């Protein structure tokens, strides 16, 4: 395993990590979740990603039970939660980024995950109804209390993140360390365009999600191998509609040809591609089956095959590189 610094901070994350969205407490059994975490940890994964909103809190409960049973040394892993969407009980003060919800959500996540502190705590989305100042102060309070070690954002705009940094500087508070954006061969604008200043000048770290676009970039939807997938799960129709488009499927089929030439699974190629971006601190993997995770955990093997020429061929297929303004 390779370890990367989370931006300019001192903490190091395995470049491949494991997340629990749509899987833990939902699509997969607790036994499979246990097996996945064991496989990951044994391969050197040190970061496990979670959120209050995943399976309405059940994902954290499942992960908490596993962490307790595994008895891994607390210093050997990094665990996260995210606040914004709330859990099963919704209400005006049970969602969002008010001081009330942030403090209550953190305490609840600590209980579900059965840990004394969260290493990383993310504001899962921006909250248009709460001043950023209130959110930054609440995060700083949790830091001072030792309940979280680093805080960050997820899918905030560059302007919103800059405002959080500005507020933190104004009051001598600790600002956001990291962002969690979607990043894969189809979705690149935030990471490769919007956030450039934050990454280059402010040392923001990024922990990226959906590196396989929920499995489309494994090529299984174009090779006829898709079975028991998350897109078949009731309630995920919105995701299916967003992902199984002609354009994405056509591109996945063309990428598959390159993977075949290299004699590697497309999933590994797609994951390795994410790692070619040095700003990426960690690629958060998702898996519903142990075989998938075993395959994905060897993605680093493909990195040396990604020559400049090959990367250009990939660009010609995906055509997703953001156009930067030139002066
Ligand atoms: P991916 O895009 O990698 O999708 C993972 C899914 O793809 C698996 O569950 C499996 O689904 C399929 N898959 C994985 N490996 C293979 C393989 N080798 N061959 C075939 N199919 C495969 O990642 P996720 O979307 O799961 O995102 C990763 C993590 O990022 C999440 O768990 C979560 O922690 C985080 N995240 C954060 C978000 C945010 O807003 N901050 C939003 C979304 C995710 P299937 O069951 O269909 O086979």
Boltz pocket constraint, residues with backbone or C-beta under 6 A from the ligand:
constraints:
  - pocket:
      binder: B
      contacts: [[A, 18], [A, 19], [A, 20], [A, 21], [A, 22], [A, 23], [A, 49], [A, 50], [A, 124], [A, 154], [A, 155], [A, 180], [A, 181], [A, 208], [A, 209], [A, 210], [A, 211], [A, 212], [A, 213], [A, 214], [A, 215], [A, 216], [A, 218], [A, 220], [A, 227], [A, 228], [A, 229], [A, 230], [A, 231], [A, 267], [A, 284], [A, 285], [A, 286], [A, 287], [A, 288], [A, 289], [A, 291], [A, 292], [A, 293], [A, 295], [A, 296]]
      max_distance: 6.0
